[in-house]
Amino acid sequence: MATETEEDWKKKFTEKQLAKYRALFNLYDINKDGTVSVKELAAVSKKFGYNLDKQQIEAIIQRWDGDKKGCLNFQEFINAMPGNAIHIPRDEHKRAELRIHFREFDKSGSGFISEQEATDVLSKELAFPHYKSKAYMKFFDKNKDGKLNIDEFADFYEKVEEKKGELIRIFKEFDANGDGYVDIYEAQEIMRQFDIADDEIEKMVLENDKDGDKKLNWDEFVHFWGTD
C-alpha cells in the first residue's frame, strides 16, 4: 500500500483546521523540536486534566508513531487525536473534564475548593447570594471539613451545571429574536404573566443593564433573573 504523502494528508483539512491543529501541536511540543515525546505528551495531558500513566502514554505513541522514532511528528500527532481514546478509559475522559472545572474553582491551587472560592464563582456565574453558596457548600461537603475535595466537587458541579442549564433555557425563552440579548420589550412579553407592570419590568431591566445599552447580555440577565 502506498504511503500517504503530506500533501494528500493536508487535503483532508481546511486551512483553518490545520492552523488550529498546529497551535495544539505547538502547545504539546514544549521544547520546540518539531515532535511530541512521551514526556511532553504526559505533561500537557496532565494540564488538560488527564491522569495517564506512562504505559498509557507510551501506548498512544507506539500506536501512531509511523516512522518509529519514539515520538510523534505533526502528522502523526493529528492522526492520533481521534484515535487515542482506545488507550484511555471512558471514565478518564469525564474525570479529565471534571479536573479542568475543578481548577477553575480552585484559584489558590490548594487541591480543595474553599467556601470563598465557591462563592466567587457562583456569584459570577449564577448570581448566587452568599447564603446560597454557603448552603451548597454545606450540603456537598460530605466529610464536613469546610471544603470540597474533587469527589465532593463532582456532585457539587453537576448541580451547578443543572442550574446553569435551567438559566440558559429561560434566557432563550426571553430572547425571542435570538440575538443574544434580552431587551425591555422581550422582558415585558414574558413577565406580564407574573402580573408585573411594564414600567416595573423596564426598571428591573435598566437596573441590571450595566453597560447602558437598554438590553441585557448573558451576565446581566443572570443577575436580573437570579436562580431562585
Rosetta silent file (secondary structure, phi, psi, omega in degrees, C-alpha in Angstrom):
SEQUENCE: MATETEEDWKKKFTEKQLAKYRALFNLYDINKDGTVSVKELAAVSKKFGYNLDKQQIEAIIQRWDGDKKGCLNFQEFINAMPGNAIHIPRDEHKRAELRIHFREFDKSGSGFISEQEATDVLSKELAFPHYKSKAYMKFFDKNKDGKLNIDEFADFYEKVEEKKGELIRIFKEFDANGDGYVDIYEAQEIMRQFDIADDEIEKMVLENDKDGDKKLNWDEFVHFWGTD
SCORE:     score description
SCORE:     0.000 S_00000001
   1 L     0.000  132.820 -178.073    0.000    0.000    0.000 S_00000001
   2 L   -68.310  141.000  178.363    1.371    3.412   -0.971 S_00000001
   3 L   -74.264  135.556  179.944    2.330    5.727    1.877 S_00000001
   4 L   -68.328  128.128  178.974    0.129    8.806    2.144 S_00000001
   5 L   -78.062  161.264  179.497    2.062   11.928    1.229 S_00000001
   6 H   -61.923  -38.037 -179.827    1.971   15.044    3.377 S_00000001
   7 H   -65.291  -42.186  177.824    0.202   16.939    0.590 S_00000001
   8 H   -64.325  -40.218 -179.701   -2.505   14.272    0.296 S_00000001
   9 H   -63.300  -42.915 -177.946   -2.903   14.242    4.065 S_00000001
  10 H   -64.168  -26.309 -179.037   -3.295   18.027    4.236 S_00000001
  11 L   -66.187  -15.168  179.472   -6.126   17.886    1.697 S_00000001
  12 L   -73.646  -15.910 -172.397   -8.276   16.249    4.374 S_00000001
  13 L  -124.956  155.613  172.035   -8.386   19.509    6.324 S_00000001
  14 L   -81.430  165.419  177.755   -9.213   23.147    5.746 S_00000001
  15 H   -61.589  -36.457  179.468   -6.555   25.794    6.347 S_00000001
  16 H   -65.061  -41.552  178.723   -8.438   26.870    9.453 S_00000001
  17 H   -64.683  -44.068 -179.640   -8.415   23.318   10.829 S_00000001
  18 H   -62.681  -38.493  178.599   -4.707   22.901   10.128 S_00000001
  19 H   -64.558  -40.126  178.688   -3.949   26.193   11.875 S_00000001
  20 H   -65.409  -43.691  179.752   -5.933   25.048   14.899 S_00000001
  21 H   -66.902  -36.912  178.726   -4.171   21.679   14.957 S_00000001
  22 H   -64.012  -40.820  178.391   -0.779   23.345   14.555 S_00000001
  23 H   -62.984  -39.806  178.164   -1.474   25.561   17.560 S_00000001
  24 H   -66.512  -43.725  178.656   -2.430   22.479   19.574 S_00000001
  25 H   -60.309  -43.597 -179.750    0.676   20.622   18.422 S_00000001
  26 H   -62.850  -30.782  177.446    2.878   23.580   19.381 S_00000001
  27 H   -65.898  -40.005  179.431    1.352   23.519   22.845 S_00000001
  28 H   -76.913  -32.781 -177.410    2.434   19.896   23.297 S_00000001
  29 L   -78.784   76.188 -171.438    5.824   20.401   21.632 S_00000001
  30 L   -61.571  -43.720 -177.123    7.362   22.003   24.713 S_00000001
  31 L   -88.716    3.272  174.274   10.995   22.002   23.554 S_00000001
  32 L    57.381   40.833  177.419   10.013   23.095   20.014 S_00000001
  33 L   -98.740    5.961  177.620   11.939   20.326   18.239 S_00000001
  34 L    87.151    7.020  177.687    9.038   19.532   15.912 S_00000001
  35 L  -139.794  162.807  175.744    7.967   16.360   17.717 S_00000001
  36 E  -115.428  118.112 -178.341    5.957   15.349   20.782 S_00000001
  37 L   -89.802  174.057  176.165    7.723   12.935   23.114 S_00000001
  38 H   -57.747  -45.403 -178.254    6.302   10.653   25.796 S_00000001
  39 H   -63.305  -42.958 -179.304    7.322   13.184   28.450 S_00000001
  40 H   -67.923  -41.901  179.495    5.733   16.115   26.610 S_00000001
  41 H   -62.346  -39.596  179.331    2.510   14.232   25.917 S_00000001
  42 H   -66.912  -44.182 -175.928    2.265   13.302   29.593 S_00000001
  43 H   -64.011  -47.448 -176.681    2.992   16.837   30.842 S_00000001
  44 H   -75.142  -35.125  176.748    0.472   18.656   28.661 S_00000001
  45 H   -59.683  -36.545  178.320   -2.189   15.959   29.016 S_00000001
  46 H   -64.013  -38.599  177.497   -1.965   16.491   32.766 S_00000001
  47 H   -63.016  -30.835  178.931   -2.636   20.205   32.248 S_00000001
  48 L   -85.408    7.319  173.845   -5.758   19.207   30.327 S_00000001
  49 L    98.597   -0.121 -177.659   -6.927   17.181   33.312 S_00000001
  50 L   -89.573  132.417  172.509   -5.764   13.696   32.308 S_00000001
  51 L  -107.083   83.077 -177.687   -4.014   11.454   34.811 S_00000001
  52 L  -103.454  137.564  177.989   -2.431    8.961   32.427 S_00000001
  53 L   -82.211  171.320 -175.773    0.310    6.589   33.479 S_00000001
  54 H   -59.990  -36.738 -179.030    3.483    6.059   31.478 S_00000001
  55 H   -64.121  -40.698  178.687    2.158    2.842   29.949 S_00000001
  56 H   -66.756  -41.919  178.598   -0.924    4.590   28.552 S_00000001
  57 H   -63.023  -45.713 -179.860    1.159    7.433   27.121 S_00000001
  58 H   -63.166  -34.710  179.072    3.612    5.006   25.525 S_00000001
  59 H   -64.502  -38.813  177.930    0.712    3.039   24.020 S_00000001
  60 H   -65.308  -46.040  179.806   -0.563    6.185   22.292 S_00000001
  61 H   -60.533  -49.176 -176.972    2.905    6.997   20.956 S_00000001
  62 H   -62.708  -36.574 -177.768    3.530    3.443   19.729 S_00000001
  63 H   -64.926  -34.956 -171.728    0.121    3.227   18.049 S_00000001
  64 H  -114.864    1.183 -179.247    0.660    6.347   15.920 S_00000001
  65 L   -80.785   82.941 -174.257    4.450    6.588   15.604 S_00000001
  66 L   -63.727  -34.906 -178.449    4.626    5.698   11.924 S_00000001
  67 L   -93.588    4.347  174.017    8.356    6.327   11.490 S_00000001
  68 L    56.909   42.424  177.722    9.191    4.508   14.758 S_00000001
  69 L   -98.516    0.535  178.199   11.266    7.342   16.223 S_00000001
  70 L    82.366   13.730  178.971    9.637    7.110   19.638 S_00000001
  71 L  -154.528  174.477 -178.081    7.788   10.402   19.274 S_00000001
  72 E  -113.832  127.238  170.647    5.054   11.994   17.160 S_00000001
  73 L   -82.012 -178.597 -174.906    5.590   14.471   14.358 S_00000001
  74 H   -57.285  -48.613 -177.756    2.797   16.873   13.407 S_00000001
  75 H   -63.494  -43.919  179.784    1.023   14.489   11.043 S_00000001
  76 H   -64.938  -39.893 -179.702    1.246   11.556   13.454 S_00000001
  77 H   -61.386  -46.029 -178.973    0.071   13.731   16.342 S_00000001
  78 H   -69.040  -38.504  176.235   -3.049   14.887   14.499 S_00000001
  79 H   -61.209  -30.641 -177.198   -3.812   11.370   13.292 S_00000001
  80 H   -75.724  -24.730 -171.951   -3.634   10.256   16.922 S_00000001
  81 L   -53.792  -52.746 -179.333   -6.149   12.785   18.223 S_00000001
  82 L   -77.700  -14.553 -173.302   -9.401   10.920   17.386 S_00000001
  83 L  -101.424  -11.215 -174.005   -7.853    7.513   17.927 S_00000001
  84 H   -73.064   -8.275 -179.999   -6.081    7.781   21.249 S_00000001
  85 H   -63.485  -21.349 -179.106   -9.307    7.090   23.135 S_00000001
  86 H   -66.507  -18.741  179.483   -8.722    3.356   22.681 S_00000001
  87 H  -103.185   -0.482 -177.852   -5.936    3.657   25.256 S_00000001
  88 L  -121.859  120.999  179.339   -7.855    5.913   27.644 S_00000001
  89 L   -57.666  146.929 -178.414  -10.830    4.585   29.645 S_00000001
  90 H   -57.205  -39.831 -179.833  -14.098    6.419   29.022 S_00000001
  91 H   -62.208  -29.534 -179.079  -14.337    7.406   32.678 S_00000001
  92 H   -68.584  -32.927  175.653  -10.944    9.102   32.421 S_00000001
  93 H   -62.282  -41.912  179.342  -12.268   11.495   29.771 S_00000001
  94 H   -66.897  -41.736  179.565  -15.027   12.505   32.189 S_00000001
  95 H   -66.006  -35.725  179.219  -12.587   12.851   35.081 S_00000001
  96 H   -62.444  -45.069  178.496  -10.281   14.957   32.922 S_00000001
  97 H   -63.024  -40.212  179.295  -13.079   17.391   32.158 S_00000001
  98 H   -63.268  -41.171 -179.389  -14.013   17.454   35.836 S_00000001
  99 H   -63.673  -36.035  178.192  -10.419   18.244   36.861 S_00000001
 100 H   -63.487  -46.175  178.735  -10.343   21.201   34.471 S_00000001
 101 H   -65.804  -36.170  178.109  -13.507   22.639   36.022 S_00000001
 102 H   -59.497  -43.425 -179.629  -12.129   21.895   39.487 S_00000001
 103 H   -67.487  -28.863  176.938   -9.054   24.002   38.729 S_00000001
 104 H   -64.106  -34.381  177.652  -11.295   26.852   37.536 S_00000001
 105 H   -81.184  -39.597 -173.227  -12.793   26.972   41.037 S_00000001
 106 L   -80.874   72.881 -175.739   -9.557   26.203   42.911 S_00000001
 107 L   -64.795  -29.718 -177.469   -7.901   29.590   42.414 S_00000001
 108 L   -81.002  -14.281 -177.956   -5.421   29.014   45.245 S_00000001
 109 L    71.075   24.513 -176.501   -4.230   25.710   43.800 S_00000001
 110 L   -79.483  -15.539 -175.142   -4.697   24.024   47.168 S_00000001
 111 L    89.553    5.351  176.816   -6.364   20.933   45.744 S_00000001
 112 L  -139.372  160.032  175.494   -9.617   21.814   47.502 S_00000001
 113 E  -104.651  116.078  178.596  -12.477   24.245   46.914 S_00000001
 114 E   -81.532  167.589  178.069  -12.933   26.650   49.797 S_00000001
 115 H   -61.324  -39.610 -179.450  -16.212   28.339   50.641 S_00000001
 116 H   -66.488  -40.536  179.181  -14.847   31.661   49.354 S_00000001
 117 H   -64.116  -41.381  177.792  -13.718   30.123   46.058 S_00000001
 118 H   -65.468  -42.149 -179.710  -17.133   28.552   45.539 S_00000001
 119 H   -61.762  -42.637 -178.739  -18.869   31.808   46.450 S_00000001
 120 H   -59.772  -45.305 -177.840  -16.773   33.819   43.990 S_00000001
 121 H   -73.053  -43.775 -177.783  -17.646   31.552   41.055 S_00000001
 122 H   -66.727  -32.549  176.873  -21.298   31.009   41.955 S_00000001
 123 H   -66.525  -42.130 -178.370  -21.822   34.734   42.405 S_00000001
 124 H   -74.042  -46.146 -172.832  -20.385   35.465   38.969 S_00000001
 125 H   -79.740  -35.898 -172.790  -21.868   32.534   37.043 S_00000001
 126 H  -129.295    6.679  179.624  -25.295   32.208   38.679 S_00000001
 127 L    58.244   32.845  177.750  -25.727   35.352   40.805 S_00000001
 128 L   -68.361  131.261  169.967  -25.912   33.219   43.944 S_00000001
 129 L   -70.539  163.085 -174.891  -26.091   35.265   47.152 S_00000001
 130 H   -58.125  -40.168 -176.469  -23.557   34.290   49.806 S_00000001
 131 H   -63.131  -33.775 -178.565  -26.084   32.370   51.910 S_00000001
 132 H   -75.006  -39.636  175.702  -26.992   30.145   48.964 S_00000001
 133 H   -61.160  -41.621  179.613  -23.364   29.410   48.077 S_00000001
 134 H   -63.375  -38.950  178.912  -22.761   28.552   51.724 S_00000001
 135 H   -65.734  -40.300  177.141  -25.762   26.203   51.710 S_00000001
 136 H   -61.845  -46.031  179.264  -24.435   24.439   48.603 S_00000001
 137 H   -58.673  -46.526 -177.057  -21.036   24.023   50.224 S_00000001
 138 H   -63.363  -39.674 -177.636  -22.551   22.625   53.401 S_00000001
 139 H   -68.171  -42.605 -174.435  -24.735   20.157   51.520 S_00000001
 140 H   -90.510   -9.069  177.387  -21.992   18.746   49.282 S_00000001
 141 L   -81.388   81.245 -170.830  -19.222   18.810   51.902 S_00000001
 142 L   -65.506  -34.625 -178.798  -19.817   15.212   52.941 S_00000001
 143 L   -92.384    3.788  172.417  -16.873   14.911   55.333 S_00000001
 144 L    56.367   42.255  177.296  -17.677   18.293   56.924 S_00000001
 145 L  -102.942    7.919  175.641  -14.152   19.708   56.717 S_00000001
 146 L    82.248   11.425  179.295  -15.319   23.047   55.305 S_00000001
 147 E  -153.403  166.842 -178.433  -14.024   22.455   51.777 S_00000001
 148 E  -109.999  126.449  168.988  -14.694   20.273   48.751 S_00000001
 149 L   -83.995  179.151 -172.643  -12.354   17.578   47.507 S_00000001
 150 H   -68.081  -30.488  178.124  -12.657   16.509   43.884 S_00000001
 151 H   -70.209  -41.159  176.281  -15.140   13.705   44.615 S_00000001
 152 H   -66.984  -37.350  179.719  -17.411   16.075   46.542 S_00000001
 153 H   -62.951  -32.618 -178.865  -16.917   18.659   43.816 S_00000001
 154 H   -57.760  -46.453  178.864  -18.193   16.193   41.190 S_00000001
 155 H   -70.860  -40.185  178.097  -21.675   16.174   42.750 S_00000001
 156 H   -58.802  -48.303 -175.896  -21.489   19.895   43.511 S_00000001
 157 H   -68.745  -34.961  177.298  -20.563   20.782   39.926 S_00000001
 158 H   -59.945  -41.163  179.020  -23.262   18.546   38.454 S_00000001
 159 H   -68.998  -39.881  178.430  -25.861   20.512   40.421 S_00000001
 160 H   -61.794  -44.261  179.289  -24.328   23.840   39.402 S_00000001
 161 H   -64.963  -34.684  176.815  -24.432   22.832   35.724 S_00000001
 162 H   -62.651  -44.365  178.436  -28.051   21.762   36.140 S_00000001
 163 H   -64.474  -40.852  179.774  -28.901   25.209   37.498 S_00000001
 164 H   -65.103  -38.395  177.832  -26.949   26.882   34.721 S_00000001
 165 H   -62.195  -40.083  177.553  -28.803   24.793   32.137 S_00000001
 166 H   -62.587  -41.487 -178.542  -32.131   25.944   33.565 S_00000001
 167 H   -67.805  -37.983  176.865  -30.986   29.545   33.374 S_00000001
 168 H   -63.014  -42.061  178.561  -29.845   29.151   29.763 S_00000001
 169 H   -60.818  -43.685  179.986  -33.254   27.724   28.857 S_00000001
 170 H   -65.705  -41.701  178.494  -35.005   30.692   30.493 S_00000001
 171 H   -57.824  -42.743 -179.390  -32.678   33.166   28.764 S_00000001
 172 H   -66.724  -32.548  176.970  -33.570   31.656   25.388 S_00000001
 173 H   -66.739  -39.640  177.932  -37.273   31.968   26.187 S_00000001
 174 H   -68.723  -41.600 -174.078  -36.805   35.671   26.917 S_00000001
 175 L   -78.960   75.058 -172.061  -34.565   36.234   23.879 S_00000001
 176 L   -61.733  -36.670 -177.258  -37.381   35.977   21.332 S_00000001
 177 L   -92.212    0.959  174.077  -35.384   37.217   18.333 S_00000001
 178 L    66.376   27.641 -178.210  -32.327   35.108   19.175 S_00000001
 179 L   -92.461    3.251  178.319  -29.834   37.981   19.066 S_00000001
 180 L    87.382    9.455  178.789  -28.180   37.032   22.351 S_00000001
 181 L  -136.233  158.158  172.700  -29.768   39.865   24.338 S_00000001
 182 E  -116.660  112.033  179.535  -32.986   40.459   26.259 S_00000001
 183 E   -90.400  177.190 -175.649  -34.406   43.903   25.595 S_00000001
 184 H   -60.731  -43.299 -178.603  -37.099   45.680   27.579 S_00000001
 185 H   -63.024  -43.247 -179.967  -39.897   44.608   25.226 S_00000001
 186 H   -63.656  -40.620  178.483  -38.853   40.933   25.361 S_00000001
 187 H   -64.051  -41.259  179.703  -38.702   41.047   29.155 S_00000001
 188 H   -64.842  -39.945 -179.404  -42.162   42.619   29.313 S_00000001
 189 H   -58.145  -39.757 -178.509  -43.634   39.989   26.981 S_00000001
 190 H   -80.813  -42.592 -167.966  -42.564   37.194   29.334 S_00000001
 191 H   -86.008   -8.658  174.819  -43.034   38.841   32.723 S_00000001
 192 H   -61.208  -29.552 -178.908  -46.534   40.222   32.203 S_00000001
 193 H   -65.943  -16.263  178.256  -47.789   36.725   33.018 S_00000001
 194 H   -95.600   13.560  179.496  -46.493   37.256   36.562 S_00000001
 195 L    59.299   39.419  175.152  -48.709   40.344   36.927 S_00000001
 196 L  -104.174  130.546 -176.994  -45.747   42.706   36.966 S_00000001
 197 L   -65.651  148.933 -177.878  -46.404   46.138   35.470 S_00000001
 198 H   -58.434  -40.148 -178.323  -44.496   47.112   32.323 S_00000001
 199 H   -68.299  -30.613  177.308  -42.879   50.130   33.960 S_00000001
 200 H   -71.466  -38.734  177.415  -41.645   47.955   36.828 S_00000001
 201 H   -63.959  -43.453  178.426  -40.184   45.435   34.365 S_00000001
 202 H   -59.886  -41.625  178.875  -38.442   48.243   32.497 S_00000001
 203 H   -62.147  -41.990  179.672  -36.996   49.489   35.770 S_00000001
 204 H   -63.275  -41.752  178.882  -35.702   45.994   36.608 S_00000001
 205 H   -63.126  -48.571 -176.453  -34.026   45.683   33.207 S_00000001
 206 H   -65.979  -31.803  178.290  -32.365   49.093   33.442 S_00000001
 207 H   -66.200  -28.768 -179.118  -31.148   48.414   36.993 S_00000001
 208 H  -100.362   -1.870 -179.434  -29.270   45.356   35.725 S_00000001
 209 L   -83.649   86.494 -172.618  -28.134   46.932   32.447 S_00000001
 210 L   -70.714  -28.705 -177.505  -24.529   47.633   33.436 S_00000001
 211 L   -96.989    2.134  172.055  -23.317   48.792   30.008 S_00000001
 212 L    72.333   22.679 -179.567  -26.240   51.142   29.390 S_00000001
 213 L   -97.367    8.441  176.354  -27.453   49.688   26.075 S_00000001
 214 L    63.947   29.616  172.871  -31.003   49.149   27.403 S_00000001
 215 E  -153.894  164.527 -174.424  -30.830   45.389   26.999 S_00000001
 216 E  -109.208  123.583  169.052  -29.383   42.501   28.962 S_00000001
 217 L   -81.264 -176.071 -175.424  -26.474   40.348   27.871 S_00000001
 218 H   -58.435  -50.417 -177.131  -25.981   36.934   29.490 S_00000001
 219 H   -61.643  -40.586  179.371  -24.109   38.168   32.576 S_00000001
 220 H   -67.608  -38.196  179.851  -26.607   40.965   33.142 S_00000001
 221 H   -65.240  -37.667  178.618  -29.538   38.590   32.681 S_00000001
 222 H   -55.432  -45.178 -179.481  -28.127   36.207   35.286 S_00000001
 223 H   -75.707  -29.999  176.849  -28.305   38.965   37.890 S_00000001
 224 H   -65.212  -46.451 -173.459  -31.658   40.187   36.572 S_00000001
 225 H   -90.876  -36.256 -175.838  -33.340   36.800   36.849 S_00000001
 226 L    71.394 -168.123 -175.771  -31.353   35.095   39.582 S_00000001
 227 L  -130.902    4.352 -179.687  -31.721   31.374   40.246 S_00000001
 228 L   -80.014    0.000    0.000  -34.329   31.018   42.965 S_00000001
